[in-house]
Amino acid sequence: MRNSDQNDSPRRAQRPRIAAAVLQIFIVCLLALGRLAAPASAQDIPKYEVTGFRDARFGMSEQEVRALVVKTLGAKPADITSAANPVEGTNVLTVRLASLDPAPGPAQVAYIFGYSSKRLIQVNVIWGDEKPKDATDPNAMITAGTRLERYFAGFAWRKDTTRAGIPVGDNTVVLFSGEDEKKGAVRLIVDGVKYQVQREGNQTTSPEPKGPPKLIINYIADRENPDVAKIDKGKF
């Protein structure tokens, strides 16, 4: 899906330093481009298969997902909205939650249903889109991102597809991305942060973020051929 920015081609970076905008505290990103911490014995690492988010599995209908989020996430009808994406021809079911571990504050889970199949093809979990009722430590978002990065790095992925600590925008860093042995992919992104990075012996610092940090996980069913509206080649 295009809204996951999965087609970005990041440049090689050396250990970007990330900071929450308010505190201006720099945190060393644990992993450099393409280098992941793994257990000593690769044979003991379980393989990760991207099948959806929790009990919501790719291929489910919108009605099935609606019933599931009420049951498993405790969402109320007022917490659930549905809207069409006119560009991609998909439908997005968004569930708003007061909290969702491990990140602080409210969260949103967006379930995306394909243009042709009308079935679940992607799930985006987002923290930081809504302002919490009580002030939260901006650095807590970075801490949660680090915990999630370590979690995903603890699995085996398709060879040479994992990346971590990659700046992809002025205030955006991919904390982790990986592809499974089938068609699925996961991407963990932190946005709204200030970071420093070394390139060719020169240190550069990103601009000041315009807002608080945001943490995003994309679970993608088909990384190569997403079920979105397209114009066939040769028609124009």
C-alpha positions in Angstrom: 0.0 0.0 0.0 1.3 3.4 -0.8 0.4 4.9 2.5 3.0 2.6 4.2 5.8 4.3 2.1 7.1 0.8 1.4 8.6 1.9 -1.9 11.1 4.2 -0.3 14.8 3.5 -1.1 16.7 4.7 2.0 20.3 5.7 1.8 22.9 4.0 3.9 23.2 5.6 7.4 25.3 5.0 10.4 23.5 4.7 13.7 21.1 7.6 13.5 20.4 9.3 16.8 16.8 10.0 17.5 15.2 12.4 19.9 11.8 13.3 21.1 11.1 16.9 20.0 10.1 18.3 23.4 12.9 16.8 25.5 15.7 17.2 22.9 17.3 14.0 24.3 19.1 12.0 21.7 18.8 8.2 21.8 21.1 6.0 19.9 19.2 3.8 17.4 20.2 0.2 18.3 20.6 -1.0 14.7 22.3 0.3 11.6 21.1 -0.3 8.0 20.6 -4.0 7.3 22.2 -5.1 10.6 20.0 -6.9 13.1 20.7 -8.3 16.5 19.8 -12.0 16.5 20.2 -14.9 18.8 23.4 -16.9 18.6 21.7 -19.9 17.0 19.7 -19.0 13.8 18.1 -22.4 13.9 16.2 -21.5 17.1 14.7 -18.3 15.7 11.0 -18.7 14.8 9.9 -17.5 11.4 7.5 -14.5 11.3 4.5 -14.9 9.0 2.5 -11.7 8.4 -1.1 -12.8 8.6 -2.8 -9.6 10.0 -3.0 -8.0 13.4 -3.8 -10.2 16.3 -7.0 -12.1 15.5 -7.9 -10.0 12.5 -6.6 -12.1 9.6 -6.0 -11.1 6.0 -8.9 -12.2 3.8 -11.6 -11.4 6.4 -14.6 -9.4 5.4 -15.5 -6.0 6.9 -18.4 -7.6 8.8 -16.1 -10.2 10.3 -13.5 -7.6 11.4 -16.2 -5.4 12.9 -17.4 -8.2 15.1 -13.9 -9.2 16.0 -12.8 -5.8 17.2 -15.8 -5.4 19.4 -15.0 -8.8 21.0 -11.2 -8.7 21.2 -10.5 -5.0 21.6 -13.6 -4.0 23.5 -14.5 -1.3 21.0 -17.9 0.2 21.0 -19.9 1.1 17.9 -19.1 4.8 18.5 -15.4 4.0 18.3 -15.6 2.5 14.8 -15.8 4.5 11.6 -15.7 3.5 8.0 -14.5 5.6 5.0 -13.6 5.1 1.4 -10.1 5.9 0.0 -11.1 7.3 -3.4 -7.5 7.1 -4.8 -6.9 3.4 -4.1 -10.5 2.3 -4.2 -10.2 0.6 -0.8 -12.4 0.9 2.3 -10.9 1.7 5.7 -12.4 0.7 9.0 -10.9 2.7 11.8 -11.1 1.7 15.4 -10.2 4.3 18.1 -8.9 2.9 21.4 -8.2 4.8 24.7 -5.0 2.8 25.1 -3.0 0.0 23.4 0.2 -1.4 24.8 3.1 -0.8 24.5 2.9 2.8 23.4 1.4 5.6 25.6 -1.9 7.4 24.9 -4.7 6.7 22.6 -4.3 4.5 19.5 -6.0 3.9 16.2 -6.2 0.6 14.3 -7.0 1.0 10.6 -8.2 -2.1 8.7 -8.0 -1.7 4.9 -10.2 -3.8 2.6 -9.1 -4.4 -1.0 -10.6 -2.8 -4.1 -11.5 -6.0 -5.9 -11.7 -8.6 -3.1 -13.4 -6.4 -0.4 -11.3 -8.4 2.0 -8.7 -7.4 4.6 -5.4 -6.6 2.9 -3.6 -4.3 5.4 -3.7 -3.2 9.0 -2.1 0.0 10.3 -1.6 0.5 14.0 -1.0 4.2 14.9 -0.1 5.9 18.2 0.1 9.7 18.5 -2.6 10.8 16.0 -4.8 11.9 18.8 -3.9 14.1 21.7 -4.1 12.3 25.0 -6.3 13.7 27.9 -3.2 13.7 30.2 0.2 14.9 29.2 2.5 12.0 28.3 6.3 11.8 28.2 7.3 12.2 24.5 10.3 10.0 25.1 7.9 7.1 26.0 6.9 6.8 22.3 10.6 6.3 21.4 10.9 3.7 24.2 7.8 1.8 22.9 9.3 1.9 19.4 12.5 0.4 20.6 10.7 -2.4 22.4 8.7 -3.2 19.2 11.8 -3.1 17.1 13.5 -5.6 19.4 10.3 -7.8 19.2 10.3 -8.0 15.4 14.1 -8.4 15.2 13.7 -11.5 17.4 12.1 -13.4 14.4 13.6 -14.9 11.2 12.6 -13.1 8.0 13.2 -13.6 4.3 16.9 -13.4 3.6 18.3 -9.9 3.1 15.0 -8.1 3.6 15.4 -6.7 7.2 16.4 -3.1 7.7 16.5 -0.9 10.8 17.3 2.6 11.9 16.8 4.1 8.4 15.9 7.8 8.0 13.3 8.2 5.2 12.3 11.9 5.8 13.2 15.0 7.7 11.6 13.7 10.9 10.8 10.1 10.0 12.8 6.9 10.7 12.0 3.3 9.9 12.8 1.5 13.1 12.3 -1.9 11.5 11.1 -3.4 8.2 11.0 -7.1 7.1 9.4 -9.4 4.6 8.2 -12.9 5.3 8.8 -16.0 3.1 5.4 -15.5 1.4 4.0 -12.1 0.3 3.7 -10.3 3.6 5.7 -7.4 5.1 5.9 -5.4 8.3 7.1 -1.9 8.8 7.6 0.0 12.1 8.0 3.7 11.7 8.5 6.6 14.1 7.6 10.1 12.9 8.0 13.5 14.4 11.5 13.0 15.8 14.7 14.8 15.6 17.8 12.7 14.8 21.5 12.9 13.9 23.2 10.7 11.4 26.7 10.3 10.1 27.2 10.1 6.3 30.6 9.9 4.8 32.2 11.3 7.9 29.8 14.3 8.1 27.2 14.6 10.9 23.8 16.1 9.9 20.9 16.9 12.1 17.3 16.8 11.0 15.0 19.9 11.4 12.9 20.4 14.4 9.7 18.4 14.3 6.4 20.3 14.0 4.5 18.1 16.3 4.8 15.3 18.9 6.1 11.9 17.9 4.0 9.2 16.2 4.5 5.5 16.1 3.1 3.4 13.2 3.1 -0.3 12.4 2.1 -1.5 8.9 1.0 -5.1 8.4 0.9 -5.8 4.6 -0.7 -8.9 3.0 0.8 -8.5 -0.5 3.9 -6.3 -0.7 4.3 -6.7 -4.5 0.7 -6.5 -5.8 -1.7 -4.8 -3.4 -5.4 -5.0 -4.1 -5.9 -1.3 -5.1 -7.5 0.5 -8.0 -5.2 0.7 -11.0 -5.3 1.9 -14.6 -4.3 -0.9 -17.0 -1.2 -0.2 -19.1 -1.9 0.9 -22.6 -5.3 2.5 -21.9 -3.9 6.0 -22.2 
